[in-house]
């Protein structure tokens, strides 16, 4: 699949620019084993890069203009590098323009370039195609123009682009996983300090399967930003009554329970989820270290319940997909993944049972919603890199 993507992207570049690209870069999507909606709440998360990519084909030019071509969308954007760049109507281009503008603001001089990109990361599935786009662009600029940016700087640039050029007040997890990912390893990331550890993710007799609901409800961005406001409001109430609390990681379930009336029903649920989810990440690390996949799966089911009932970022389709596998003996755990309101569920299942499970759930899902389910078998892969044949 990777070689086919590279060939498709390279051929499109040749067709459009009538030359062979000088550089090829691959930037992966990501999964998150556990730790949802805590990356912006000073928690720990457990993401990994996966073998689904955006491929970039680049060449430098002798002038000051730059051209982006989104092969899959059949759209183009050309601009002058001397201009002060601002967000535009083409949303996909903003993920790239935000990176270029930040590089310019750092005082680097860029020469013109031409670029084509194509992707095997399904859009809107919660696999962070946006972070892959941002981080791939930052990595490419760094390599082509010898900018000497660190991996952390590139991840932070991706996050800032999302916030300033796209308008999503996201945490750092997606970009960090895209840049730092290692094959067959998950990243235990402290979203407060950006300190991180790698843990072997040898699932042995188990595999990770993503079931794509193929829905994306329109309140993802608005709902995401509202949740951030709610937990910030909740944390300020907690700090008021417990001054020793610096962030949710210092907060206990008992504190939340004591403040139930002060917080009110909504903030109580939001804060309770965050505190429990931060704890679940630590338990998941222990389970991975001990290869206790049954315990890991149980934690995943617990996370989905919290996201659905407490944080309320799930939807009918995602709840159906998790419920449909919950009593299946081949499934150890499942949950919605990503920002919510659509996208994928991530399922930890016994190796060799994938096709049978996909067939059974696909029929149930179609009968319920009239939607043809999509499924992706994924492996944990290397982060953003330059491809050299």
N, C-alpha and C positions, 0 to 999 in steps of 0.2 A: 504493500500500500504506500509506503514512504517513497520508494523509487518511482512508482507511477505518478505520485504527486509532483515530485521533482521534475519528471519528464514533461508533464502537462504544463507546469509553470514555465519551464525553460522554453518549450515550444511556443508558448503564447508570447513570451518576450521576443523570441526570434521573429515571429510573424509580425509583431507590431513595430519593433525597432530595427529589424533587418540586420541584426548582429547577435552574437552569442553573449550572454551575460557574463560579467567578470566574477561575480560573487553569488553564491547560493547560501541562504541561511534557513534554519528550521527553528520554529518557536512552538513549544508544545502547549496543549491545553492542560488542565489539571483536574484532579479529583481531590476531595477532602474526605479522609476516612471518618473523621469525627471532629467536632469543634466548630459548629455552624453559628454564625452571627456573634461570635465572641472575638473575632479579630479586631473589631473596633471597640471592644469592651475590655481591653487589656488582658485578654485571656491567652491561652495556648491553643494552637490548632495543629492538625496532623495531615497536611496535604502532601501530594506527590504529583510530579509531572507524568503525563501519559503519552502513549504512542499514537496520538492524534495531533496533527501539526498544521501550522500556517507555514507555507514555503514562500520565501522572498527571493526573487531574482533581481540583481542590481548591476548597473554599470555607471561609472562616473562619466561626466561630460565636461566640456571646456567652457560652458556658459554658466549663468547664475540661476537658470530656471530648473525646477524639479517637476517630475511627472510621476504620479501614482496611478497604477491601473489595477482595479479590483476585478480580476478575471471572472470570478463567480457571479458578480453583480453586473458585469459588462458596463462598468462605469469608469470614468477617468477624471483626474483632477490635476491641473498644472498650475504652478504658482512661482513667484520670483522669490528667491531666498533673501533678497535685500529688503523685502516687505516685512512689516510687523504683522505677524500671523494672528488671526482671530478665528474663533469657531465659525463654521459655515453650515449650510443646510444639509450637506451630505454627511450624515453622522459617522459613517465608516472612516471618512477622511480626517475627522477630528481626532481620532485615536492616534493618528500619525502626525498631524500638524502640531499637536500639543507637545510631542517629543521634540520635533525640530525647533519649535519656538524656545523650549527650555535650553537646548544646546546653544542656540544663538544668545540667550540671556546670560549663559555662562562665559560668553566672550569668545567662543570658538568660531572660526571662519570655515564655512562649508562651501564646497564647490558644487556645481550642478550634478544631478544624477537622474537616472531613469529606473523605475521599479515596477515589477509586476508581482502580485501576490495571489495565491490560491490556497484553499484550506480543506482539510478533512475533519476539522472540528465542527460538529453540528452547531449551527447558530441557535441561540436561545435555549440550549439544553442544560445550562448551568455548568459548562465545562470551561468557562472563562476564555472564550475566543477573543474577547476585548483585551485581556491582559496579554495574551499571546501576540496580538497585533502591536500593542504598545512596546512590549519588551523585545520583540523581534526587531522593531524599528530602532530602538535604542541600542541594541547589540550591534546591529548592522552599521549604524553611524559610528559607533565606537571603533569597530574593526576597520572600516573603510578609511576613516579619517584620523586614526591613531589618537583618539581623545583621552585614552588612559582612564576611563571611568571604571569604578569598581562595580562588582555585581550588585552590591547594595544600592549604590547610586542609581543604577539603571532601574532597579525595582522601584525605588522611590520616585523616579521620574515617571514611570508608568502610572503609579498611584496618583501623582499630582495631575497628570494629564486627564485621568478619569474625573477628578474633582473639578478642574478648572475649565477643560474644553468640552466635557461631556455632561457634567452636572450631577454625577453620582458620587455621594460622599462616602466612598468605599474605604475599607481597611486595606492592609498591605498583603494579605495572604496570597491572593491570586497571582500578583506580580512576582512575589518572592518565590513561589513554587515554580513559576515558569522559568525564572532565571537560574535558581539554585538546584533544581531537580537533579537527582542522580538515579541511574538505573537500579531497580529493585530495592530502593530505599525510600522511606517516608521521612518527612522533615517535621521534627517537633519544634515549632516556632513560637517563641515568646513574642507576641505582638506588641509588647510594651517596650522591650529593650532591643528587639530583633536578634537576640541571641538564639542560637538554634543548634539542635543535635540531629544527627541522622541515625535512623534505626533500620536494621534489615527488615525488609517486608517479604519474607519468604513464606508465601501462603501454602506451600507444599501441596496438599491434596485439595486446596480450595482455590477459587478464582473470583475475580471481581467482574460483575456484569452490570451494565447500565441499561435501564429501561427508560426510554424517552417517551414521555407522555404526549409529546408534540403539541402541547398547549403552552402558551405564554400569556397569562392574563395581564391586562394593561396596567394594573396597579403595582407592577414590580418596582419601578423607580420611585414612585410616590410612596408606596408602602414601605420600602427600604428606608427612605429618609425619615418617614414618620416614626419607624421603630427606633431609629437612632435618637430622635428627639425624646421619645418616651423613656428610653433607658437613661439618657442623660438627666432627665427630670427626676427619674426615680433615684439615681445615684446621689443627686443633690439632697434629696429628702433623707436618704440613709446617712450621708455625711453629717447632716445637721444634728441627727440624734446619736450618731456614733462617730465622733470626730477622729478616732483612730483609723477609720476606713479611708484609704487612699484611692482604692479602685475596687472593682467587683471581685478581684482575686483575694482581697482582704476581708471580703464580706462572707458571712455564714448564712445558712438557711434559717437558723434561729433568729437572726437579726431581721430578716425579711418577714418572718412570721410575726414577730413582735410589732412590726410597723404596718401590718396588714391594713388597718383602718386608715392610718395616715397616708399610705400610698394610694389607696383606692383599688378597686377590683382590677382595672387594666394594668396599672403600673406594677401591682403586686405580681401578677402573672408574668409580665415581661422580666422583672428582676429575678424572680424565682427561677425562671428558665436559665438565665445567664449564669447564675451562681452554680446551678446543677451541671450545666454543660461544661463549665470550666473544670469541675471535678471529674466529669466523665472522660475528658481528654487524658488526665493523669492515669485514670484506671485503664484506659485503652492502651497507653504506652506499656503499662505493666503486663497487660494481656498479650501484647505483641512480643515482649521480651520472653514470656513464658510459652509462646506459641499456643496460647489458650484462645482458640478461635471461637469457641462456644461463648466465652465471656465477652469477647469483642463483639460478636453478633448481637448479644443481649443488650449491650450498650448502644448499638446502632438503633435497635428498635425503641429503646428508651428515648433517644434523641429525637426520633421521628414523632413520638407522642408529644414531646415537649414543643417541637416546632409547630405541630398542628394545633394543640390545645392551649398552650401557654403563650407562645410567641405569635401564633396565628399567621404564619406565612406560607402554609400549605394550601392545598385546594382539593376539590372533590376528586380529581383525576389522580393526583399523587397519593391521597389517602387510600384510594381504591387499589392502586398498585402495591402498596405496602401491605394492606389487609389481605390481598389475594395470595401473597406468598408466606404470610406469617405462620401458617400451620403446616407448610410444606417441609417435610423432613430433610430435603436437600438444601434448604435455605437456613443459614445460621443467623443472618441479620439483614435488615433493609431499612432504608430511610430516604427521605427526600434530600437532595443535595443542592447547594447553591443558594441564591438569594430568595428563591421561593416563587409561589404563585404559578408554577409550571416548571418545565424542565424535566430532569431525570430523577429516578431513584437509583441509589447505589446498593447493590445486593452482594453479599458474601455467600457464595454457594459452593457445593461440592463439585470438584472438577469432573468434567465428563457428563454433567447433567444439564448443561446450558441449553442445548437445542430443545430438549424435551420441555424444560421450563418455559422457554421463549414461546414455543408452540401453544402450550396450555394457557399462559397469561395473555398472549395475543388474542386468542379466541374470546376469552372472558372480557377483555378490554374493548374489543370491537363490538361485542354484543351489548355492552353497557353504554358506550359513548359513540360508536360508529367511527372510530379512529383506528387506522392501521398502526399499531405499535411498532416502534423501532428499537432495536437492541444493539448494544455495542459491547463486545468483549474487549477489555482493555488490559494493558500491561503497564507497569511502572517504568518510566523511561528517563533518558537524559534531558536536562534542561536546555534552554536556548543555546544553539551552537552554529558554527559555520560548517557547511557540508563541503567536503573535498573528495571528489571522485578518485 
